[in-house]
Amino acid sequence: MVTRRYVFLLLLTGMFCLLTLFPTSTYIEASKTHQQIPESQKLYINPEYHFQLAYPAHWTKIKGIYEERYGANDGFFQFTAAGTGLTKIDGISKQLMLHKLQPYGSKPRSCAMMIAGQPARLILPSQDQAPFLNRQAALLVHYPKPVKIGGTSYAYLLLWADEEHIYDLAQNIRFMPQVEKGNHSKKTDGR
């Protein structure tokens, strides 16, 4: 549970950006894995990707081509892992922002943040983002330690969510301690 949160406005190259600083502990204790959450939220836990976050309770798992996507008419989230330990966070952020398909529009904005004590980059869409993307924003967060998924090591968690919910989802991200292979519990989306 976040005990204190400080909010600052930064002026970055002529644009304002919300920067939220969260507690600096990089790992949560195993006994605190199930954080206290309000009745209006559910807790998503993914031991394979070593993170958890609280999301609106009325959101459900969305079936389709997505590996993991939750949402409803008012928003969504999905995620993946990205980058190797050699890839810098600003390099990946720039690649996402400048992708030739312009998933964040022609002039997305990027903000440096700290999430769960880790460096992060928030990418917000410009007004000309394609409507079918539903105001999709991205959050790239450096893992405390690289995670191995499917035999590949990744340095970053990449979360996509609608612009309206990405700040709330980000403030609830917690990284889980990495345990030895074969000692994982199953993914849950309940309390």
N, C-alpha and C positions, 0 to 999 in steps of 0.2 A: 504494500500500500504506500502510495506517495505521501510522505509526511509534510513536505514543504515544496512549493513550486514557485519559482521566481520567473516572472515574465518581463521581457525587455523588448523594446522596439529597436531594431538596428537599421541604419541607413546604409544600404549596399548598392553602390553604383546607381543612385537615383531612385531606388525602390525601397519600400518598407518591407520588412520581413519579421515575422514573429519568431523569436528564439525562446525556447523553453528549456530550462535546465532541470534535470532530474537528479535524484540521489546518485552519488558516485560509486556505490558498490557495484561491481561488475557481475557478481553472481548472487543469486538469492539462496538462502539456506534451503536445504531439502525440506525442512519442516515448514517453510513458508511458501512452498510451491503453489499451494492453493490459496491465493490472496483473497481477502474479504472483498466482495463485490456487492453492489446494490441489487435489489430485486429486479430492476429494469435491465440487468445485464446477465449474460452467460459468460463462462470462462472457456476459452479455446486453449487446449494444451496439445502441443506437438513435440513429443520427445525426439523424434527423428531430426527435426530442424532445431531442437533445443530452445524453444521459446513458448511463451504463453501470452495471451492478451484477452482482455474483456471486450465484449461486443454487445450490441443491442439484443435483448432477449427474444424479440420477435423475428430476428433474422434466422434463416434456416440454410442448410447446405443446399447449394444450387447444383442440380444435375446438369451434365453437359460434358464438354471437352476439357473442362478444368480439372486439375488434380484435386485442389481444395479451394472452394469458393463459397462464401457465406454471404447472404444478403436478403433484401426484400425490395419493395418498390422505392424505398427511400435511401438506399445505399448498399454498399458491398465492401468486402475485402477478399483478397487472395494474395498468395505469396509464392516465393521461390527463394533459392539460394543463388548467389552470384559471386563471380570474381575469385581469383586465387590470391594468395598472400602477396604476390608480386604486383597486383593491380592496385593502384591508388584510388581512394574513394572519389576524388574529384574527376579522375579519368572515366570511371564507370558512370558517374552522374552526367558528365558531358556527353558520353556515348548515348545515354538514354534520351537526353534533351535534344540532341542533334540527329536522331534517327531519321532516315530519309522518308519514312511514312508519317512523320510528325504526330506521334500519338499524344503529344501534349500541346499541339498547336505549333504555330510558327515562332512564337516568342514566349516559351515557358520561363518561369522564374525558379531560381534555386536558392535555398537557404541552408546555411551550415547550422547544425543543431547538435545537442547532446541528448541521447535517448538511453535510459538505463545506464548512464555512466559511459556510454560509448559514442564515438563520433558518428554523425549521421548527416545525410543530405535529403532535404525535402524538395521535391519537384512539383510545382503547381502549374496547371495548364493555363494557356492564354485563352482569350475570349474566342478565338477562331478554331479551337479544338473541335474535331468532328463530333456531331451530336450523339452518335451511337456509342461513344466512349463514356458517356454519362459523367462528365467532369472528373474523369480519372486523374488522380494524383499518384505520386510514387514517393516512397520513403526507403532510403538505402541506409542500413545500419550496420556498422562494423561489429562482427561477433567478438566477444571477449577472447575466444580462442577459435581457430578455424574448426569447422565441423566437417565430418566426413559423411557424405550422403551418396549411396550407390557406388562407393569406391573412389569418389572424387572429393577432394578437400575444397571447401568454400570459405571465403573470408567475410561475406556479407549476407545479411537477410534483406530481401527486397520485398516490400509490402506495397501492394496497390490497393487503393481505396478511393471512394468518391471524395471530392474536395471537402465536403461538409463534415465528414466523419474522420478524416485522416488524423486530425490533431487529437481527438479523443482516443482513437485506437493507439496512436503513438505513445500517449502518456501511460497507457496500460501495458506496454510491452515489458516483459521480464524474460531474461535469459535464464535457462535452467542449467544446473551443473551437468557437465558431460560425464556419463557413467560408462563403465566397460561394456563392450558389445555383449548382447544377450541379457542385459539387466534393465532393459527399457520397459516401461509400462505402456499401455495402449493409448492412442489418441482419444481425447474426449472432447465433447462440446457441451457438457452439462455443468452443474454446480459442484 
